[in-house]
Amino acid sequence: MDRRNVVNMSDKTTVSVTLGYTLNLGNFQSLRLDLGCTDFLREGENEDAAMERVYSFIEGKLLTKIEDAKKELE
């Protein structure tokens, strides 16, 4: 799951990223992790640069949460 949005609200442009991951636990059970973030463009930044910044942030956080969840399940 990967959703990316660019929204222009008046003169405040925002970017939004939501990522998700489903971990199969076996025996017809799974654990779903979803993280998202919306942020404003920073001074001198275009939409693509802002999207990459927010995407990288959420991707890193999601990977950390996946590893944490796997450790808790051991």
C-alpha distance (Angstrom), angle and dihedral (degrees) to the residues before:
residue distance angle dihedral
M1 . . .
D2 3.75 . .
R3 3.79 123.9 .
R4 3.78 122.6 177.9
N5 3.78 124.0 -179.9
V6 3.78 135.8 178.2
V7 3.80 114.1 -161.9
N8 3.80 126.9 -176.1
M9 3.80 110.1 -153.4
S10 3.80 108.1 -178.8
D11 3.79 102.9 -58.6
K12 3.82 94.5 -26.2
T13 3.79 109.6 92.1
T14 3.79 115.0 -164.6
V15 3.77 134.0 -169.6
S16 3.77 124.5 -151.8
V17 3.81 130.7 -163.7
T18 3.80 128.1 -178.0
L19 3.80 122.0 -178.5
G20 3.77 129.2 -179.0
Y21 3.78 139.7 -172.2
T22 3.78 131.8 -167.5
L23 3.80 117.2 -152.8
N24 3.79 114.7 -158.4
L25 3.79 109.2 -135.9
G26 3.80 95.6 -177.4
N27 3.79 128.1 -120.7
F28 3.84 90.2 71.5
Q29 3.81 92.5 -60.1
S30 3.79 129.4 120.6
L31 3.78 140.6 173.1
R32 3.81 118.8 -135.2
L33 3.81 121.7 -156.4
D34 3.81 120.9 -171.9
L35 3.79 126.0 176.6
G36 3.77 129.2 177.0
C37 3.75 141.2 173.3
T38 3.79 137.3 -170.9
D39 3.78 119.8 -161.5
F40 3.79 139.4 167.5
L41 3.77 124.1 -111.9
R42 3.77 111.3 -95.4
E43 3.79 123.1 -130.7
G44 3.79 110.8 -72.0
E45 3.81 92.8 9.8
N46 3.81 125.2 121.2
E47 3.82 125.7 -149.7
D48 3.81 94.4 -96.2
A49 3.80 93.4 51.7
A50 3.81 91.4 46.3
M51 3.81 91.0 48.9
E52 3.79 91.9 51.6
R53 3.82 91.4 47.6
V54 3.81 93.6 50.5
Y55 3.82 93.0 40.5
S56 3.82 91.8 52.3
F57 3.81 90.7 48.3
I58 3.82 93.9 50.8
E59 3.81 92.8 42.0
G60 3.81 91.2 54.1
K61 3.80 92.8 46.9
L62 3.82 92.0 47.6
L63 3.80 92.4 50.6
T64 3.80 89.7 50.9
K65 3.81 92.0 49.3
I66 3.82 91.1 48.5
E67 3.79 91.1 53.3
D68 3.83 91.0 46.1
A69 3.81 90.8 51.2
K70 3.81 92.4 48.7
K71 3.82 90.7 51.6
E72 3.81 91.6 49.6
L73 3.81 90.4 51.8
E74 3.82 94.4 52.9
